[in-house]
Amino acid sequence: MIKEDFTMLTKNIIGIGLAKNILQVCHISVYGELLSNKAMSRQKVKEFLAKIKPSVIAIEGCSSSHYWGRYAEQFGHEVRIISPKKVKGYLEGHKTDKNDALAIANAAIQIGIKFSRPKSVEQQTLHSLETSRQFLTRSIVSLGNHIRATIFEYGISYPKGEKGLKASLEFVLSRASDIPQNLVNVLSVLWEQYKQQKEELKALEKEKNALTRQIDPCNRLMKLEGVGETIAAMLYSTLGDGTQFKNGRQASAFIGLTPKQYSTGGKVVMMGIDKFGGVKDLRSLLYLGAMAYISRLPEVPSTEKEVWLIKAVKRLGFKKACIALANKTVRTAWAMLRYETKYKPTMLLG
């Protein structure tokens, strides 16, 4: 009699609260009954996923979520990786491991909830290389600013950029300044570290670009306007094969290139894009790539897209036209990945 009070699901729901060693596993039946909610070791979770029949595995988007998602997919499970912000709305009571796992399971069966699929090893490798590149870039900038600020404290100022930094260090290391010798020694060590990090960054970029050119989807994406190795790799690692998005607009909205909407009483108000949502790093690179392409548009267009861009710049302005191109790039990229096609720009007749 109890089973008839629930809307029957097609699969069991398994909500997993990830952690380093002890994971919380919440098991809900197709009738909506809570079968279990207990802590397990990593090995026990692997055995559990291998034994149970194909279910919906719900995981919070966090460290190792893609690893566990790929592992679960090996046994025919449907994996849903949900944003922690979405899960938070279904948390009841205090924040405990049991309540977290139950909230993840409940969030997975809600109508309209957005979730992601696990990245492949290839996609995750490209993503990890990109985050490492960004980390090294930030470290180099931070170290350069620290060296420049330290020297400026002693009244030494040179132009911005790496050339100016190098000139100031050469001046200091030549002992032509009044900086104490013990500080000069420290600056010498920091400068060697700066140069070493620059070499490491070049090696990383070379390796990453070489890997990107070996991947067929990335090679096809690089034919798009304003798309190079870095953007192609990020598009592929973010969109995958495109199957998790219904259409190009949904993919563009996921990255954050569609305008925000505020509608009430049948009145629709469209605003600018959300600068804080979506995939900010990819959106920023797409914008920069669009700027580089639009700034070099020929006076006499040869494709329909160039004609559209020239009109867009005149009608909307340069920056809005860049956003429009970035939006169109994502939609085109989704179609290319989803249907495994090549990019063929439409040439003007005559």
C-alpha positions in Angstrom: 0.0 0.0 0.0 2.8 2.4 0.8 4.3 2.0 -2.7 1.2 3.3 -4.4 1.6 6.7 -2.7 4.7 7.5 -4.6 5.2 8.4 -8.2 7.3 5.6 -9.6 10.7 6.4 -11.1 12.3 4.4 -13.9 15.6 3.9 -12.0 16.9 3.8 -8.4 18.5 7.1 -7.3 22.0 7.0 -5.7 23.2 10.2 -4.2 26.9 10.2 -3.3 28.5 12.8 -1.1 32.2 12.8 -2.2 35.1 13.0 0.1 38.8 12.0 0.2 38.4 8.7 2.1 34.8 8.1 3.5 31.9 8.8 1.1 28.3 9.1 2.0 25.9 7.0 -0.2 22.1 7.6 -0.1 20.0 4.9 -1.9 16.4 5.7 -3.0 14.2 3.1 -4.7 12.1 3.6 -7.8 9.1 4.0 -5.4 10.7 6.9 -3.6 11.6 4.9 -0.5 14.8 5.6 1.4 16.6 2.3 1.3 19.8 3.3 3.0 22.0 6.3 3.8 25.4 5.2 5.1 29.1 6.0 5.0 31.4 3.8 2.9 35.1 3.6 2.1 36.3 4.2 -1.4 36.7 0.5 -2.1 33.2 -0.3 -0.7 31.6 2.4 -2.9 33.4 0.9 -6.0 32.0 -2.6 -5.1 28.6 -1.1 -4.5 28.5 0.6 -7.9 29.6 -2.6 -9.6 26.9 -4.8 -7.9 23.7 -2.7 -8.1 21.6 -2.6 -11.2 21.9 0.4 -13.5 20.7 3.5 -11.6 20.9 7.3 -11.6 24.1 8.3 -9.9 23.9 11.9 -8.5 27.1 13.6 -7.6 27.8 17.2 -6.5 30.2 19.0 -8.8 33.5 19.0 -6.9 36.9 17.5 -6.9 37.0 13.9 -8.3 33.4 14.1 -9.4 34.4 13.4 -13.0 36.5 10.4 -11.9 33.6 8.9 -10.0 31.2 9.7 -12.8 33.4 7.9 -15.4 33.8 4.9 -13.0 30.0 4.6 -12.5 29.3 4.8 -16.3 31.4 1.7 -16.8 28.6 -0.3 -15.1 25.8 1.3 -17.1 24.7 3.9 -14.6 23.4 7.3 -15.7 25.5 10.0 -14.0 24.2 13.5 -13.1 26.8 16.0 -11.8 24.8 18.8 -10.1 26.1 22.2 -9.1 26.4 22.6 -5.3 24.3 25.8 -5.5 21.4 23.8 -6.9 21.8 21.1 -4.2 21.8 23.6 -1.4 18.1 24.3 -2.0 17.1 20.7 -1.1 19.1 20.5 2.1 16.9 19.8 5.1 18.2 20.3 8.7 21.8 20.7 9.7 24.6 20.3 7.2 25.7 16.7 7.8 27.0 14.0 5.5 23.7 12.1 5.6 21.6 15.3 4.9 24.0 16.3 2.1 23.7 12.9 0.3 19.9 13.0 0.7 19.8 16.5 -0.8 21.9 15.4 -3.7 19.6 12.5 -4.4 16.5 14.7 -4.1 17.9 17.3 -6.4 18.6 14.7 -9.1 14.9 13.9 -9.5 13.6 17.4 -9.6 11.9 18.6 -12.8 14.0 21.2 -14.6 17.2 20.7 -12.6 20.3 21.3 -14.7 23.1 18.8 -14.5 26.3 17.9 -16.4 27.8 14.6 -17.7 31.3 13.4 -16.7 34.2 14.6 -18.8 36.2 12.1 -20.7 39.9 11.6 -19.7 40.8 13.5 -22.8 38.6 16.4 -22.0 39.7 16.5 -18.4 43.4 16.4 -19.4 42.8 19.5 -21.6 41.0 21.3 -18.9 43.7 20.5 -16.3 46.4 21.7 -18.7 44.5 24.9 -19.2 44.0 25.5 -15.4 47.8 24.8 -14.9 48.6 27.3 -17.7 46.5 29.9 -16.0 48.1 29.2 -12.6 51.6 29.6 -14.0 50.6 32.8 -15.7 49.2 34.3 -12.5 52.3 33.2 -10.6 54.6 34.9 -13.1 52.6 38.1 -13.0 52.5 38.0 -9.2 56.2 37.4 -8.9 57.0 40.2 -11.4 54.8 42.6 -9.5 56.5 41.7 -6.2 60.0 42.3 -7.7 59.0 45.6 -9.3 57.3 46.8 -6.0 60.3 45.9 -3.9 62.7 47.9 -6.2 60.3 50.8 -6.4 60.5 51.1 -2.6 64.1 52.3 -3.2 63.1 54.9 -5.8 63.9 52.8 -8.9 61.1 52.9 -11.5 61.1 51.6 -15.1 58.4 51.2 -17.8 55.8 48.5 -17.5 56.2 45.1 -19.0 58.8 42.4 -19.0 61.4 44.6 -20.7 61.1 47.3 -18.1 61.3 44.7 -15.3 64.4 43.2 -16.9 66.0 46.7 -17.2 65.4 47.5 -13.6 66.9 44.1 -12.4 70.0 44.6 -14.6 70.4 48.1 -13.0 70.1 46.7 -9.5 72.3 43.6 -10.0 75.0 45.8 -11.5 75.3 47.4 -8.1 74.6 50.8 -9.5 71.8 51.4 -6.9 71.8 52.1 -3.2 69.9 48.8 -2.4 71.6 46.8 0.3 73.6 43.8 -0.9 71.7 41.2 1.1 68.4 42.4 -0.6 70.2 42.4 -4.0 71.0 38.7 -3.4 67.3 37.9 -2.7 66.2 39.8 -5.8 68.7 37.9 -7.9 67.1 34.6 -6.7 63.6 35.9 -7.4 64.6 37.0 -10.9 66.1 33.5 -11.7 62.8 32.0 -10.4 60.9 34.4 -12.6 62.9 33.3 -15.7 62.5 29.7 -14.8 58.7 30.0 -14.5 58.6 31.7 -17.9 60.4 28.8 -19.5 58.1 26.3 -17.7 55.1 28.2 -19.1 56.4 28.1 -22.6 57.0 24.3 -22.3 53.5 23.8 -21.0 51.9 25.8 -23.7 53.9 23.9 -26.4 52.9 20.6 -24.9 49.2 21.6 -24.6 49.0 23.0 -28.1 50.6 19.8 -29.5 48.0 17.7 -27.7 45.2 19.9 -29.0 46.3 19.6 -32.6 46.3 15.8 -32.2 42.5 15.8 -31.3 40.2 15.8 -34.4 37.4 17.9 -32.8 39.8 20.6 -31.8 41.3 20.7 -35.2 37.9 21.3 -36.7 37.0 23.9 -34.1 40.2 25.9 -35.0 38.7 26.7 -38.4 36.2 29.0 -36.7 36.8 32.7 -36.7 38.9 33.9 -33.7 39.5 30.4 -32.4 43.0 29.1 -31.8 44.5 26.1 -29.8 43.5 27.4 -26.4 39.9 28.3 -27.2 39.4 25.1 -29.2 40.7 23.0 -26.3 38.4 24.8 -23.8 35.4 24.5 -26.1 35.9 20.8 -26.5 36.6 20.2 -22.8 33.4 22.2 -21.9 31.0 21.0 -24.6 32.3 17.5 -25.1 30.3 15.8 -27.9 27.4 18.3 -27.5 24.9 15.6 -26.5 24.2 17.1 -23.0 22.8 20.2 -24.6 19.5 20.3 -26.6 20.7 23.0 -29.0 23.3 25.7 -29.5 21.5 28.3 -27.5 21.5 26.1 -24.4 25.3 25.6 -24.9 25.8 29.3 -25.2 23.6 30.0 -22.1 25.7 27.5 -20.2 28.9 29.4 -21.0 27.1 32.7 -20.2 26.9 34.4 -23.6 23.1 34.9 -23.8 21.4 37.9 -22.3 19.7 37.8 -18.9 15.9 37.9 -19.0 13.5 39.5 -16.5 9.9 38.8 -17.4 6.6 39.4 -15.5 3.0 39.8 -16.6 3.8 39.0 -20.2 6.3 41.8 -20.4 9.8 40.6 -21.4 12.9 42.7 -20.6 16.3 41.5 -22.0 19.4 42.7 -20.2 23.1 42.2 -20.7 25.0 39.0 -20.2 25.7 37.7 -16.7 29.4 38.5 -16.0 29.5 36.3 -12.9 27.8 33.1 -14.2 28.7 30.6 -16.8 32.2 29.5 -17.7 34.1 32.8 -17.1 37.5 31.8 -18.4 36.1 30.4 -21.7 33.8 33.4 -22.1 36.7 35.8 -21.6 38.9 34.0 -24.2 36.0 33.9 -26.7 35.6 37.6 -26.3 39.3 38.3 -26.8 39.4 36.0 -29.9 36.4 37.9 -31.3 38.1 41.2 -30.7 41.2 40.0 -32.5 39.2 38.8 -35.5 36.8 41.8 -35.8 39.6 44.3 -35.5 41.2 42.8 -38.7 38.0 42.6 -40.8 38.8 43.3 -44.5 37.2 46.4 -46.1 35.8 44.1 -48.8 34.1 41.1 -47.2 34.4 37.7 -48.8 32.0 35.6 -46.6 28.4 36.1 -45.3 29.7 36.2 -41.8 32.1 39.1 -42.5 29.1 41.0 -44.0 27.1 40.3 -40.9 29.9 41.4 -38.6 30.5 44.6 -40.5 26.8 45.5 -40.2 26.8 44.4 -36.5 29.7 46.7 -35.7 27.9 49.7 -37.3 24.6 48.9 -35.6 25.7 47.7 -32.2 29.2 48.9 -31.7 32.5 47.1 -31.5 32.1 45.4 -28.1 28.6 44.2 -28.6 29.5 42.8 -32.0 32.3 40.9 -30.2 29.8 39.3 -27.8 27.6 38.5 -30.8 30.4 36.7 -32.6 31.4 34.8 -29.4 27.8 33.7 -29.0 27.6 32.5 -32.7 31.0 30.8 -32.3 29.7 28.6 -29.4 26.5 27.7 -31.2 28.4 26.8 -34.3 30.9 24.8 -32.2 28.1 22.9 -30.6 26.7 21.9 -34.0 30.1 20.8 -35.2 30.7 18.7 -32.1 27.2 17.3 -32.0 27.0 16.2 -35.6 30.7 15.7 -36.2 30.8 18.2 -39.1 33.5 20.6 -40.5 33.2 24.3 -40.6 32.5 25.7 -44.0 32.0 29.5 -44.2 29.4 30.6 -46.8 31.3 32.5 -49.5 29.8 35.5 -51.3 28.9 34.9 -54.9 30.7 36.8 -57.6 
